[in-house]
Amino acid sequence: MSESGEQPPEPEVPPPPKLPDVDSPDAEKVLDGVPSADEVVEQAESAEDVLRGEPSVDEILGRERKRD
């Protein structure tokens, strides 16, 4: 606010652009064939299995692993 108590003028903002009209497919057709959440969970790999398939930091850097 300015010292005189008047608010500064609002900046002129252009209106949003007009979006084109589009034909959207039926939601049922779009989602047909998409697996359910339960099916996705059943098919998912465990984090341990995913990590087991990745190289270790030592392997990436070409170092031998230290044995505990």
N, C-alpha and C positions, 0 to 999 in steps of 0.2 A: 504494500500500500504506500502511496505517496504521502508526504507530510500534510498535504491539504485535505486528506481524508477521501480523496477521489480514487476510485479504482482505475487502473490503466485500461485503455480500450482493449476489447477482445480482438485477438488477431483474426484476420479473415482466413477461414479454412474452406477450401473447396469441398463440395459434397463428394461422397464416395462415388466411384465409377459405377455405372449401370452394368450389372453382370448379365451375360447372355442367358437366354432361356435354353435349357438343355433337357433332353429326354433321359431320365435316369432309368436304368434297368430295375426290375422288380427285385426287392431285397432277397426274396426266396430263391430267385434264379442265381443271384450273386453268391449266396451262401450254400447253394446246393453242392454237395461233394466235399465241403469243408469238414474235417474231422471234429468231433465233439471234444470238449476239454478233457474228458476222461480218456478218450482215445489218444490224445496227445500225451497225456501223462503216462499212459501205458507204454507208448513207443519211445519215451525219452530215455536217454542214457544217464546213468548216475554221474555226478561230478567226478567221482574217483576214477570211473572208467574213461572219461574224457581226458582228465589230467594224466592218466597212465599212458595215454597215447601221445602225449606231447613230450618233447625233449626237456631235460632238466637244464638249469642254468649252467651247470658244470659241462654238460654235453654241448650246449650252444657255444660256450667259451673254449671248448677243447681241453678242459681240465679233467684230471682223473678225480673221481669221487673219493672223498675222504671216508674212511671206515670208522665207525664209532666203536 
